[in-house]
Amino acid sequence: MKNTSMQAGQSRLRRSIFRISIVAGLFGVAVVTIGFVQSKDRVFTYPVHDTNRPQPAIVTPGAACTSSAPSDAIVLFGGKDLSAWSKGGTDAPAGWAVKDGVATIVPGSGDITTRQSFGDCQFHIEWMVPAELKCESQHGCNSGLFFNSQYELQILNSSGNVTYADGMAGSLYGQYPPLVNPCRPQGEWNTYDVIFRGPRFDASAGIIRTATETVFFNGVLVQDDVEILGATVHGARASYSAHPEAGPIKLQDHGDPLKFRNIWIRPLGKPQVAE
Ligand code: MG
């Protein structure tokens, strides 16, 4: 009887140890999984604008290509005029120059914004930094493309012009450097093809879905469905403020006469799933 009782006790002990091991094992898996999920898109390895952050590898893009608008796109600039745009935040005409099918920033004339508002979209733009401009880091060759007028995809000469990685061409400014650097030299046209999905907010202005962005730069993937951390700011961690789904798209006058052509957009609905 005593032996049987001891054996039963040992058996219960073994079962307890087994259960504890299983729970500990599952907890370990959960920790690893949570760690992986949390680190998937948000690895705060470097401070904002850290000049020690490694520079993305230089990639030579394929043959230069242009892309006029597909039939269902809204043409925002087809080479004739900037009537789809206004001086940023006003009804006044956009102050940039148009000549030979190309729009050029007139420094000091101000940002320009689309007269129409957009949310989720596919967006195409071609831009060029004239050969004669002198570039030094963020100065001399800078513009920017802002969805909802506040989430910037940086436009900058990054061919032979070194700056902090999260401020390069193809970066989501102050957040994500481009995966690689396929920027063409000054005097040559670059293309951006973007899929932007805007954020969603609830009735209490709480965020229920962060914005995401995918960017092809000269046909090369440089942003892969990344989670935007908030409205673009300089030198600080970004955060969100609630806003309507649709808003104007902004092109930045940073004081440098960059050139643009072939700008078009295709608004996107929700993905349709088969039942
Ligand atoms: Mg900029």
Residues whose N, C-alpha, C, O or C-beta is under 5 A from the ligand:
A	BS01	MG	N142 S143 G144 Q154 I155
